[in-house]
Each structure stands twice: as structure tokens, then as C-alpha cells.
Amino acid sequence: MGKPTGFLEFTRELPKKRDPQQRIHDYKEIEMPHSEKDSQRQAARCMDCGTPFCHSGCPLGNIIPEFNDAVYEQNWAYAYEILSSTNNFPEFTGRICPAPCEASCVLGINKPPVAIEFIEKSIAEAAFEHGYITPKPPKERTGKQVAVVGSGPAGLAAAAQLNKAGHTVTLFERADQIGGLLRYGIPDFKLEKWTIDRRLAVMEAEGITFKTGVNVGVDVKANDLLNDFDLVMLTGGSTVPRDLPIPGRNLKGIYPAMEFLSQQNKRNAKLPVVVDHQGEKYSDGELLATGKNVVVIGGGDTGSDCVGTSNRHGATSITQIELMPMPPKDRAENTPWPNWPMMLRTSSSHEEGCDRHWSINTKEFIGDENGSLKALRIVDLTWKHENGRMQMVELPGSERDIPCELALLAAGFLHPQHNGLLDDLGLEYDERGNVKATNYQTTTNPKVFAAGDMRRGQSLVVWAISEGREAARAADLYLMGETMLEAKAVSMIAVD
């Protein structure tokens, strides 16, 4: 424990953000640089609490008190060694993870929790800056060929782990660049894409082959994939958006949030806005919020990203509506520590300007004489508990129309795309439409594995990385009968 009284001496401090009225004119990350001294002070707040609940809060099981102590001692090489033993991409989680570990921090019982996410980012950036992150290709190859389909965080993590085990990994991506939703779903003001390219350069130097613009199932048939590789790892995303099938849905001006967000990321990368993040053509050309009344339907992170992007486009107005009631400003009683708290969260995008409303249902999209969206018909809701479930009831007399020329559907995703590769492989689906698997191994073909959103449904980046790592371990066991990583660990212990 670096400083026993640190949690008493220092308060929680996060990196300062650029002024909202300044940052809405660009797509650079909103956080200002933080010094290593700031990181040291925040790491000193870790209590070394005996039973670190942050371990269970983190799906990766990051060894948080230990790397905090290393940061306090300014031993950045050791801090990165500890962190990278459980997390392949701390430079991503340190920027975009909602930090369930912080919700479980023991200090958080009666004080602001340790700024774990910020410390992760600090460790990763220090490791790159000081040259601790270098390509480490495996010394031996197993001769096994593995195909990873989908290059989001689950696919990248699986590829990295399988490559470390000595397998020859080819990662396929149907979009024009690697990264999945890291690349085309998350705005640059939250995750600049040079952070992805920097990591990909290391992975490529370690021997992983990346193939972009390849729609597996179309450009490479399912049977060819099975014949050419010893194992297939499916790590595609949950890409079928939840729709809103109400009157007027066919009007021009209503789009899935991801179509809107991916277009802007392509503009930032100076790529033609022709093909979407799934390798298919945009049906209605370029989408811009400039000079429009924008309504974002859905109150989650994706909706927040639409708000921030619309602000940067110069929208006339931005309204975000949510079906569910407004969460409490503090931790709800039914989600006590160390559970993930149900509470109101205000993102950096909301700080830049947005009208937020809860308990709102959208009844109808209203169009003009040209078939374009001009308004939304909405109604207020009240919620009642009946038979142990919440039931929504429309508030009489509250129905009204609000102006809207661009409606963005940000209500989440249903499941991965079935038609094409998954159906061609003859896979089974669970009750939610995700690929059915036991210990990451699909129930229909022992050499086909699934991980990430493909298997568990849409989730957090930290869960995706965890899924990729665990699926890689199960796949390695299938290929070798004993995981190469475990065998190497045993041999190292024997040598010592």
C-alpha cells in the first residue's frame, strides 16, 4: 500500500475537460492531458482494503490495488505488466468503459470512489510513451490456423490471445478498417482512432493477419472457412437495431443511430461516406443534423453519442427522449453497493447542450407532402407496478407534436445478423437470437466458437474483451488439449 492515509488526504479528481463551447467545433478527445503526478495522487487513494470488491466489479478481474500501488510508486513498467496480464487494451477501457469497478470500490461506500478508469488510461499511455509496449511474437507456432470473424474488442482480444498461444490467426472484417464499433460506433471525441491504429501496428508485428473488406459468408463461403481453418471464432457484433414500427416509419429522416454515427467517423477519417460499418451501402446518402430539429429516441450511451455528434453538426435543437422514468440523482436503494447503481448519468455530450425527457412514448412519425419527417407525436407516461412488473400507462391529455426533421433510433440492438454466415453454418440461436454456445463452443459445430455480443448480446467493451479472452482459452484447449499459455506458465515455474 503506497500511502495508507491517501484516501483521507486526496479527493477524487478526473481529467479536466475542454470548454463545451470550444470542443463542439472539433472531434478531438474532450479530456485535457493529465500529468503523471495527478495519476500518482489518485492511485494513492486506493485503500488496499483487504477484500477488493473492485475485482468482482470488473468483468476482466483486473488486479486493481496492485497496479494502483505501482502507479503510486511511479513504477509504470510494473503497473503495465500487472494491468496487461488481465486486460489486452487498457487504452480503450481507460477511455470508454463505464467503470463498473468504480461502482464496487470499497471507498465508494461513503466517499467518491478511486478513479480507476483514469488510472488505467494513465498506465497505458505511460507504457506507450516509455516504450514498454513492443511487439512480442510467439517463439513457437503450433501449426494451427484460426479464423476470427469480426474485429471489435472481442475479436481483437481473442486474436491477441490465440496468437500468444502460438496459433496462426487471420482476422476478417467486412468493413474497410479494423476495429468494429470501436472504429465506427464510438465518436472520435470519446476515442480518437489513432489509439486503435497504434495497437493494431503492435498486433500485426506480432504475426496477426488482418483482412478488411471481406464479408465472410459472401466473399468467403462458410464451407471454405471451415475447410481452410482448424477453428473459427465468431466475434461479430449485435448489429440488428431495435426498430420502432409505428405509423410513419417509412418517412425520410428516420435512421438507426449507428448509421448516423458511423458516417461521421468516416468523414473524420477522410473516407468516402458510401459504405457503412457493415460493408453495405448507405441507403439514403449522407446524414447530417445541420440546421435540423433532432430527436434522439433512447437514453443510453449510443443516444448520448448522437447528441454530441449533432451538436458538432450544428443542429437547430436536440431533444433526447427515453421510455423509462428518470433515474434518481443518487444511487437507488434497490441497487446498493457494490452493485452497479441505478442513477442519473450526465455525459459530456449532455453538457454541450440537449433537452432530456423521460417517461415519453413515441406514437407516430408525421411527414410533410414530400414524404419527409417534420414532427413526432409523443405522449407522457406514468409507470405502475402490477403483478411484480412495471406497466406503462399513457397520461390522458398529454399527447402533442414536437418538430423533428431527423429522428435517430438509439434503443439498442436485438441480435447478430442471422442471414448469411450464421445461417450457412447451421448455428442454433438462443431465445434472444444470439448464437447458442456452451463454454463459447457452438452447439452445432465443435470447431466453431462464439464470443462477445455475438454470444451474450450487446454489452460493454470490458465484457467484450473478457469474452474474447475466455473464448480464446476455450479454443486453445480444444485445439491442443491443454492450453499453450498454461503449459508455458508451468514450464516457467519449473525453470524458476
C-alpha positions in Angstrom: 0.0 0.0 0.0 1.7 3.2 -1.2 0.1 5.7 1.1 -2.0 4.5 4.0 -3.7 7.9 4.5 -4.0 8.7 0.8 -7.8 8.3 0.8 -8.1 10.8 3.6 -5.7 13.3 2.1 -6.8 13.5 -1.5 -10.1 13.9 -3.2 -11.3 12.3 -6.4 -10.1 14.3 -9.4 -10.7 13.4 -13.0 -9.0 15.0 -16.0 -10.3 18.4 -16.8 -12.4 18.7 -20.0 -12.1 21.3 -22.7 -14.8 24.0 -22.7 -18.0 22.7 -24.2 -18.5 25.7 -26.5 -14.9 25.2 -27.8 -14.9 21.4 -28.2 -18.2 21.2 -30.2 -16.2 22.7 -33.1 -14.0 19.6 -33.5 -13.9 15.9 -32.9 -10.8 15.7 -30.7 -11.0 13.9 -27.4 -12.6 16.2 -24.8 -10.3 15.4 -21.9 -7.2 17.5 -21.4 -3.8 15.9 -20.7 -3.2 14.8 -17.1 0.3 14.6 -15.5 1.8 11.5 -14.0 1.8 13.3 -10.7 -2.0 13.6 -10.9 -2.2 9.9 -11.6 0.1 9.2 -8.6 -2.2 11.2 -6.3 -5.3 9.4 -7.5 -3.7 6.0 -7.1 -2.7 6.9 -3.5 -6.5 7.0 -2.7 -6.7 3.2 -3.1 -7.2 1.8 0.4 -5.7 -1.7 -0.1 -9.0 -2.7 1.5 -8.3 -6.4 2.2 -11.3 -7.6 0.2 -11.1 -5.6 -3.1 -14.7 -5.7 -4.4 -13.4 -3.8 -7.5 -12.1 -7.2 -8.6 -15.6 -8.6 -8.8 -17.0 -5.4 -10.3 -14.6 -5.7 -13.3 -15.5 -8.4 -15.8 -11.8 -8.8 -16.6 -10.8 -9.3 -13.0 -8.2 -6.5 -13.2 -5.8 -6.6 -10.3 -6.6 -3.1 -9.3 -5.0 -2.4 -5.9 -1.7 -3.8 -7.1 -1.4 -1.6 -10.2 -2.6 1.4 -8.1 0.3 0.8 -5.7 2.7 0.5 -8.7 1.4 3.8 -10.0 1.9 5.5 -6.6 5.5 4.2 -6.6 5.8 5.6 -10.2 6.8 2.1 -11.4 5.0 2.4 -14.7 6.6 -0.7 -16.2 5.3 -2.9 -13.4 1.9 -1.2 -13.4 1.5 -2.0 -17.1 2.8 -5.6 -16.5 0.0 -6.1 -13.9 -2.7 -4.4 -15.9 -1.9 -6.1 -19.2 -2.0 -9.5 -17.6 -5.8 -9.3 -17.5 -6.6 -6.5 -20.0 -5.3 -6.5 -23.6 -6.5 -2.9 -24.3 -6.4 -0.6 -21.3 -6.1 2.3 -23.7 -9.6 1.6 -24.8 -11.2 0.7 -21.4 -9.5 3.7 -19.9 -11.4 5.9 -22.3 -14.8 4.3 -22.9 -15.6 1.8 -20.2 -18.4 2.9 -17.7 -16.1 1.5 -15.0 -18.3 -1.0 -13.0 -15.1 -1.5 -10.9 -15.6 2.0 -9.5 -19.2 1.3 -8.5 -17.8 -1.6 -6.4 -14.9 0.3 -4.9 -15.0 0.0 -1.1 -14.0 3.7 -0.7 -17.2 4.4 -2.6 -19.4 3.3 0.3 -19.1 6.8 1.9 -16.7 8.7 -0.3 -16.1 9.2 -4.0 -14.5 6.0 -5.4 -11.0 5.7 -6.7 -10.7 7.0 -10.3 -9.7 3.5 -11.6 -10.7 4.2 -15.2 -8.5 7.3 -15.4 -5.6 5.4 -13.8 -5.9 2.6 -16.4 -5.7 5.2 -19.2 -2.6 6.7 -17.5 -0.9 3.4 -17.2 -1.5 2.6 -20.9 -0.4 6.0 -22.1 2.8 5.9 -20.0 3.6 2.4 -21.2 3.4 3.5 -24.9 5.3 6.7 -24.2 8.1 4.9 -22.3 8.4 2.1 -24.9 7.1 -0.7 -22.6 4.7 -1.9 -25.3 6.6 -3.6 -28.0 5.7 -6.5 -30.4 6.2 -9.9 -28.7 5.6 -12.6 -31.3 5.4 -16.1 -30.0 8.7 -18.0 -30.1 6.9 -21.2 -31.4 4.0 -21.8 -33.7 1.6 -24.7 -33.2 0.7 -25.1 -36.9 -3.0 -24.5 -36.2 -4.8 -22.0 -38.4 -7.5 -19.9 -36.7 -10.0 -17.6 -38.4 -11.5 -14.8 -36.2 -14.6 -13.1 -37.8 -15.3 -9.6 -36.6 -12.7 -7.1 -35.4 -14.4 -5.4 -32.5 -12.9 -5.6 -29.0 -13.9 -9.3 -28.6 -12.3 -10.3 -31.9 -9.2 -8.3 -31.2 -8.8 -9.8 -27.7 -9.4 -13.3 -29.0 -6.9 -12.8 -31.8 -4.3 -11.4 -29.5 -4.6 -14.3 -27.0 -4.7 -17.1 -29.7 -1.6 -15.5 -31.3 0.2 -15.5 -28.0 -0.6 -19.2 -27.7 1.3 -19.8 -31.0 -1.6 -20.3 -33.3 -1.6 -18.6 -36.7 -4.5 -16.1 -36.6 -6.3 -14.4 -39.5 -8.8 -11.8 -38.6 -11.6 -10.9 -41.1 -13.6 -7.7 -41.1 -16.2 -6.8 -43.6 -15.8 -3.0 -43.1 -12.9 -1.1 -44.7 -11.0 -0.7 -41.5 -10.3 -2.8 -38.4 -12.0 -2.0 -35.1 -15.7 -2.8 -35.3 -17.7 -0.4 -33.2 -14.5 0.9 -31.7 -13.9 2.3 -35.1 -17.3 3.2 -36.5 -19.6 3.3 -33.5 -17.8 5.4 -30.9 -17.3 9.0 -31.8 -13.8 10.3 -32.1 -14.4 12.8 -29.2 -14.5 9.8 -26.9 -12.0 7.6 -28.7 -9.6 9.0 -31.3 -8.9 6.4 -33.9 -5.1 6.7 -33.7 -5.4 4.8 -30.4 -6.7 1.8 -32.4 -4.1 2.1 -35.2 -1.3 2.2 -32.6 -2.4 -1.1 -31.1 -3.1 -2.7 -34.5 0.5 -2.0 -35.5 1.8 -3.9 -32.5 -0.6 -6.8 -33.1 0.4 -7.0 -36.8 4.0 -7.1 -35.9 3.3 -10.0 -33.6 2.1 -12.0 -36.5 -1.7 -11.5 -36.8 -3.1 -11.1 -40.3 -5.8 -8.5 -40.8 -8.1 -8.8 -43.8 -10.6 -5.9 -44.3 -13.4 -5.6 -46.8 -14.1 -9.3 -46.6 -17.7 -10.2 -46.0 -17.4 -13.7 -44.7 -20.3 -15.8 -45.9 -20.4 -13.8 -49.2 -16.8 -13.2 -50.3 -15.6 -16.3 -48.3 -18.2 -19.0 -48.1 -18.9 -20.8 -44.8 -17.7 -24.2 -46.1 -14.4 -22.7 -47.3 -13.8 -21.2 -43.9 -14.4 -24.5 -42.2 -12.1 -26.3 -44.7 -9.3 -23.8 -44.6 -9.1 -23.3 -40.8 -8.7 -25.6 -37.8 -11.0 -23.3 -35.8 -13.4 -20.5 -36.5 -14.1 -17.8 -33.8 -17.2 -15.7 -34.4 -16.9 -12.3 -32.7 -19.2 -10.1 -34.8 -21.4 -7.5 -33.1 -25.0 -7.4 -32.3 -25.8 -5.4 -35.5 -29.6 -5.7 -35.9 -31.0 -2.5 -34.4 -34.2 -2.4 -32.4 -36.7 -0.6 -34.6 -39.8 1.5 -33.8 -42.6 0.1 -36.1 -45.2 2.9 -35.6 -47.2 4.9 -38.2 -44.9 7.0 -40.4 -41.8 4.8 -40.0 -41.3 4.8 -43.8 -40.8 8.6 -43.9 -37.4 10.0 -44.9 -35.5 11.3 -41.9 -35.7 8.3 -39.5 -32.5 6.3 -39.1 -30.7 3.9 -36.8 -28.2 5.7 -34.6 -25.3 3.6 -35.8 -25.8 4.7 -39.4 -25.6 8.3 -38.3 -22.5 7.8 -36.1 -20.5 5.6 -38.5 -20.9 8.2 -41.2 -19.3 10.9 -39.1 -16.4 8.6 -38.1 -15.8 8.0 -41.8 -15.8 11.8 -42.5 -13.3 12.3 -39.7 -11.1 9.6 -41.3 -11.4 11.3 -44.7 -13.0 8.2 -46.1 -15.9 8.2 -48.7 -19.2 8.1 -47.0 -20.6 5.4 -49.3 -20.3 2.1 -47.4 -21.5 1.7 -43.8 -19.8 -0.1 -40.9 -21.3 -3.4 -42.0 -19.8 -3.2 -45.5 -23.1 -2.2 -47.2 -24.1 1.0 -49.0 -25.9 3.7 -47.1 -29.4 3.7 -48.4 -30.1 7.5 -48.2 -26.8 9.1 -48.7 -25.1 11.4 -46.2 -26.9 12.1 -42.9 -26.3 15.5 -41.3 -28.0 17.2 -38.4 -27.1 20.7 -39.5 -30.0 23.1 -39.2 -32.4 20.4 -38.1 -34.5 19.7 -35.1 -33.1 16.4 -33.9 -34.8 13.9 -31.7 -32.8 11.0 -30.2 -35.0 8.2 -29.2 -33.2 6.2 -26.5 -31.4 7.4 -23.3 -28.3 5.2 -23.3 -24.7 5.8 -24.3 -25.4 5.5 -28.1 -28.1 8.1 -27.7 -25.6 10.4 -25.9 -23.1 9.9 -28.7 -25.8 11.0 -31.2 -26.3 14.2 -29.1 -22.6 15.0 -29.1 -22.4 14.4 -32.9 -25.5 16.5 -33.6 -24.1 19.4 -31.5 -20.9 19.3 -33.7 -23.1 19.3 -36.9 -24.8 22.5 -35.7 -28.3 21.2 -35.1 -31.1 23.7 -34.5 -32.3 21.8 -31.5 -31.5 18.4 -29.9 -34.0 16.5 -27.8 -33.4 13.1 -26.2 -36.4 11.1 -25.0 -36.5 7.9 -23.0 -39.4 5.5 -22.4 -38.4 4.7 -18.8 -38.7 7.0 -15.8 -36.0 9.4 -14.9 -33.4 7.6 -12.6 -32.7 9.1 -9.2 -29.7 11.5 -8.9 -28.1 9.3 -6.3 -27.7 5.5 -6.0 -31.1 3.9 -5.9 -32.0 1.9 -2.8 -32.6 -1.3 -4.9 -29.1 -1.2 -6.3 -26.9 -0.8 -3.1 -23.2 -1.0 -3.1 -21.4 -3.0 -4.5 -23.9 -3.4 -7.3 -24.0 -1.3 -10.4 -26.1 1.7 -9.3 -29.3 2.8 -11.0 -28.9 6.6 -11.1 -28.9 9.5 -13.4 -25.9 9.9 -15.5 -25.0 13.1 -17.4 -22.4 12.6 -20.2 -20.1 15.2 -21.7 -22.4 15.3 -24.7 -25.3 16.4 -22.5 -23.1 19.1 -21.0 -22.7 20.5 -24.5 -26.5 21.1 -24.9 -29.5 18.9 -25.0 -33.1 18.7 -23.7 -33.7 15.4 -21.9 -37.1 14.0 -21.2 -38.1 10.7 -19.5 -41.3 8.6 -19.5 -42.1 9.6 -23.1 -43.6 7.3 -25.7 -43.4 8.0 -29.4 -46.8 7.4 -31.0 -46.3 8.5 -34.6 -43.9 9.9 -37.1 -45.5 12.8 -39.0 -44.4 13.7 -42.6 -44.8 16.6 -45.0 -46.2 16.4 -48.5 -42.8 15.3 -49.8 -42.7 12.2 -47.6 -40.1 13.7 -45.3 -40.3 13.7 -41.5 -41.5 17.0 -39.9 -42.7 16.1 -36.4 -43.0 13.4 -33.8 -46.3 12.7 -31.9 -45.4 11.9 -28.4 -47.2 11.2 -25.1 -46.3 11.3 -21.4 -46.3 8.1 -19.4 -46.8 7.1 -15.8 -45.5 3.8 -14.6 -47.3 1.4 -12.2 -46.2 -1.8 -10.5 -48.6 -4.6 -11.4 -48.0 -8.2 -10.7 -44.4 -7.6 -9.9 -43.8 -5.8 -13.2 -43.7 -2.1 -14.3 -46.5 -1.2 -16.6 -46.7 2.0 -18.6 -49.9 4.0 -18.7 -50.4 7.0 -21.1 -51.2 10.2 -19.3 -54.5 11.5 -20.7 -54.3 14.8 -22.5 -50.5 14.8 -22.8 -50.3 13.9 -26.5 -48.6 16.5 -28.5 -46.4 17.1 -31.6 -42.8 18.3 -31.5 -40.9 19.5 -34.5 -38.4 17.0 -35.9 -36.6 16.6 -39.2 -34.1 14.0 -38.1 -35.1 11.1 -35.7 -32.3 8.8 -34.5 -33.3 5.4 -33.2 -30.9 4.6 -30.3 -32.9 2.0 -28.5 -30.2 -0.8 -28.7 -29.7 -3.9 -30.7 -31.6 -7.2 -31.0 -29.0 -9.8 -32.0 -26.4 -10.5 -34.7 -27.3 -10.8 -38.3 -28.6 -14.3 -39.0 -28.9 -14.4 -42.7 -25.6 -15.2 -44.5 -22.7 -16.7 -42.5 -24.5 -17.7 -39.3 -27.4 -19.5 -41.1 -24.9 -21.0 -43.6 -23.0 -22.5 -40.7 -26.3 -24.0 -39.4 -25.9 -22.4 -36.0 -28.5 -22.5 -33.2 -29.8 -19.4 -31.6 -30.9 -18.8 -28.1 -34.3 -17.2 -27.1 -32.8 -13.7 -27.7 -31.5 -14.6 -31.2 -27.8 -14.8 -30.1 -25.5 -17.6 -31.1 -26.1 -20.6 -28.8 -22.8 -21.9 -27.3 -21.6 -23.9 -24.4 -18.3 -22.7 -22.9 -18.0 -20.5 -26.1 -18.3 -23.6 -28.3 -21.3 -23.5 -30.6 -23.8 -26.3 -30.1 -23.8 -27.4 -33.7 -20.2 -27.4 -34.7 -17.3 -28.2 -32.3 -14.8 -26.2 -34.3 -16.9 -23.0 -34.4 -16.7 -20.8 -31.3 -18.6 -17.5 -30.5 -17.8 -14.7 -28.2 -18.8 -11.1 -27.3 -22.0 -9.6 -28.5 -22.4 -12.5 -30.9 -22.9 -14.8 -27.9 -24.1 -12.7 -24.9 -25.9 -9.9 -26.7 -24.9 -6.2 -26.7 -22.8 -5.3 -23.8 -19.8 -3.2 -22.5 -16.4 -3.0 -24.1 -14.9 -4.6 -20.9 -17.3 -7.6 -21.3 -16.3 -7.9 -25.0 -12.6 -8.1 -24.1 -13.3 -10.6 -21.3 -15.4 -12.7 -23.7 -12.6 -12.7 -26.3 -10.0 -13.8 -23.8 -12.1 -16.6 -22.3 -13.2 -17.8 -25.7 -9.6 -17.9 -26.8 -8.7 -20.0 -23.8 -11.5 -22.5 -24.5 -10.5 -22.6 -28.2 -6.9 -23.2 -27.3 -7.9 -26.1 -25.1 -9.9 -27.6 -28.0 -7.1 -27.2 -30.4 -4.3 -28.5 -28.2 -5.9 -30.5 -25.4 -4.0 -28.3 -23.0 -3.8 -24.5 -23.3 -0.4 -23.5 -24.5 -0.4 -20.5 -22.3 -0.9 -22.7 -19.2 1.8 -25.1 -20.4 4.2 -22.3 -20.8 3.4 -21.0 -17.3 4.0 -24.4 -15.8 7.4 -24.7 -17.6 8.4 -21.3 -16.4 7.6 -22.2 -12.8 9.6 -25.4 -13.3 12.6 -23.4 -14.6 12.4 -21.0 -11.7 
